[in-house]
Amino acid sequence: MSRQQGIEEMTYDPLAPAPFVTRSTFDGLDQRQRATLIKSGYRIVPDPKKVRPALSGNQIYRADWDKLDPMGRAEKIRDGWKLVD
């Protein structure tokens, strides 16, 4: 195999998954490390959202409770819903 063939095998494939780093990890790096990642072709992706576990029965998260209007809250209380933090 010649040197030229070796180079052709290592050409850029646009369909290959690009390496990535999450935003919080990237923000924790110093300027030199950030530059190295960017030059190496790393993509910066947003941090994954925290997934809340599924609730069972008549339960509601406090964040969702706070979004309800007074009538909605009264309805949940009347139906016996439990508040989960």
C-alpha positions as CSV (number, residue, x, y, z in Angstrom):
1,M,0.0,0.0,0.0
2,S,1.4,3.3,-1.0
3,R,1.4,6.4,1.2
4,Q,-1.2,8.0,-1.1
5,Q,-3.7,5.1,-0.5
6,G,-3.3,5.5,3.3
7,I,-4.2,9.2,3.0
8,E,-7.3,8.5,0.9
9,E,-8.6,6.0,3.5
10,M,-8.6,8.7,6.2
11,T,-10.7,11.2,4.3
12,Y,-13.4,13.1,6.1
13,D,-16.8,11.3,6.2
14,P,-19.6,13.9,6.6
15,L,-22.1,11.2,7.7
16,A,-19.9,9.9,10.5
17,P,-21.0,11.0,13.9
18,A,-19.0,14.0,15.1
19,P,-17.4,14.0,18.5
20,F,-19.1,16.3,20.9
21,V,-18.8,17.8,24.4
22,T,-21.6,19.1,26.6
23,R,-21.9,22.8,27.3
24,S,-21.2,22.4,31.0
25,T,-18.1,20.4,30.4
26,F,-16.9,22.9,27.8
27,D,-17.4,25.8,30.2
28,G,-15.3,24.1,32.8
29,L,-12.2,23.9,30.5
30,D,-9.5,26.5,30.2
31,Q,-9.0,28.5,27.0
32,R,-6.2,26.2,25.7
33,Q,-8.3,23.1,26.1
34,R,-11.3,24.7,24.5
35,A,-9.2,25.7,21.5
36,T,-7.9,22.2,21.1
37,L,-11.4,20.7,21.1
38,I,-12.7,23.2,18.6
39,K,-9.7,22.6,16.3
40,S,-10.2,18.9,16.6
41,G,-13.8,19.3,15.2
42,Y,-15.7,18.7,18.5
43,R,-19.3,20.0,18.5
44,I,-20.7,21.7,21.6
45,V,-24.1,20.3,22.4
46,P,-26.5,21.5,25.1
47,D,-26.6,19.6,28.4
48,P,-29.3,16.9,28.5
49,K,-32.4,17.9,30.3
50,K,-33.0,16.2,33.6
51,V,-35.8,13.7,33.2
52,R,-38.3,13.6,36.0
53,P,-39.4,10.2,37.0
54,A,-42.9,9.2,36.2
55,L,-45.5,9.7,38.9
56,S,-47.9,7.1,40.0
57,G,-51.6,7.7,40.6
58,N,-52.8,11.2,41.6
59,Q,-49.5,12.9,42.0
60,I,-48.3,16.3,40.7
61,Y,-44.9,18.0,40.8
62,R,-44.5,21.2,42.6
63,A,-43.3,23.0,39.5
64,D,-46.5,21.9,37.7
65,W,-48.6,22.8,40.7
66,D,-47.2,26.4,40.7
67,K,-48.4,26.8,37.1
68,L,-52.0,26.0,38.0
69,D,-54.5,28.8,38.5
70,P,-56.5,28.7,41.8
71,M,-59.4,26.9,40.2
72,G,-57.0,24.2,38.9
73,R,-55.5,23.8,42.3
74,A,-58.8,23.5,44.0
75,E,-59.8,20.8,41.6
76,K,-56.6,18.8,42.3
77,I,-57.1,19.2,46.1
78,R,-60.7,18.0,45.8
79,D,-59.7,15.0,43.7
80,G,-57.1,14.0,46.3
81,W,-53.9,14.8,44.4
82,K,-50.6,14.6,46.3
83,L,-47.8,17.2,45.8
84,V,-44.3,15.8,45.0
85,D,-41.1,17.9,45.2
